[in-house]
């Protein structure tokens, strides 16, 4: 897989995850399901939890992918998100 293909695949999986877990409200996909060519995700496009997720969880998943991990495997993302949600609920946010 070329670097460009890997980045596109990672971004597709990540955007589906962000939408599924209500961490962003932008629409990153075209009608055919492919990523928009001009997709640019800003911190303002993310919820507070989404921004924390990008700081705390995304780098771990990205490192996993860089080591040859399966892009489709989102276990790291889900576990990280659950941990952040538990911390937020305990602090009363």
Buried (B, 14 or more C-beta within 10 A) or exposed (E): EEEEEEEBBBBBBBBBBBBEBEBBEBEBBEEEEEBEEEEEBEEEBBBEBBBBBBEBBBEEBBEBBEEEBEBEEBEBBBEBBEEBBEEEEEEEE
